[in-house]
Amino acid sequence: RRSTAPFTLLVRQELDAGVEHARAKAKDEYVSGFAAVIDASGTYARENANGLGAGGMPALGEKELETSYKEDDLPFFRTLPDALGKDRSAFARKRVCIIGAGYSAATLALSLDQLRAEGEGPSHVLWLTRASTALPYARLANDPLPSRDSLCARANALCANISKESDDTQRNDERQVKRVCGACPLFVHVPDTTVLEVEDVEEDVKFDCGTRHEGRALELTYSSGWKPGELVVAHVDTMVALVGYRPASELSRELQVHLCYASEGPMKLAASLLAASAGGGDCMSQAAPGVGTLLTPEPNFFVLGSKSYGRNPSFLLRVGFAQAALVAGVLAKNAVG
């Protein structure tokens, strides 16, 4: 019966930003009669962002901060901002924290460096990464994408003056707390970090460096494996969390879709990608998977595009185009049959 029953979707019509009616609300409605559904809704969205804490969990206070962002328009970004364009005011002459070590983080770091070259750079950039290496990016030998290699090289150059400090002391049973204002020095990269807590605060505090700040700030507490036994409490004006995304499953919650426990993408495709990556190599060398990997236990329901890869970051647009062509062929064959 599932193979012949049409799909019904619950959809919401969002109101335009210009609607001024105080009691106006978004409207939900059912739309029925679909012989097939293709979910190509992607993963790149604020609501799909991973948490800032250990293992992708939310840091303490992160959920509350998200509510504050929605209500008070806090400068807390979870997707790549346009630091040189429409979001420039959130970065120019501000204390900025970048969290993450993907290519988006490198892109932002270099944008902020360009902003500095234009005379409107941040007063301070604090860049937190989870990896334990001093340089955040491992460059690929004979990288087929010269622009990617250049991005990694330039981002590493920003961090090149960061060296591991020697610390022969034993880990303290009671951690030492260091308070930093986020205004000195200009650029700091801290590897091997875990964000523990974030909070929206009104600051009126004198920091360890002797400076005093007053006004609204984002306070984050983090630890670093490079400085055992020390907690750092930093105050910044703008925070950008670029720590990856995961697919939302609400659309298919009542359908029979077998998802991978690791990537949260459809299991057949996830298994194929895992087998293909066993020998290592770059994502550019991957081939488009066969149509069999796009079939789910739910008849005529397909997950395509970046969402089909789930938390696997190796998706390419050309793979998505190939997926679409394969599914179009399946649907055309079903229509004729």
PyMOL commands that set and color helices and strands:
alter all, ss='L'
color gray80, all
select helices_A, chain A and resi 46-48+54-56+62-72+88-90+103-117+146-159+250-252+267-276+283-285+291-294+306-309+317-336
alter helices_A, ss='H'
color red, helices_A
select strands_A, chain A and resi 7-13+27-34+37-39+76-77+95-99+124-128+176-180+187-190+193-206+212-224+230-236+238-241+301-303
alter strands_A, ss='S'
color yellow, strands_A
deselect
rebuild
show_as cartoon
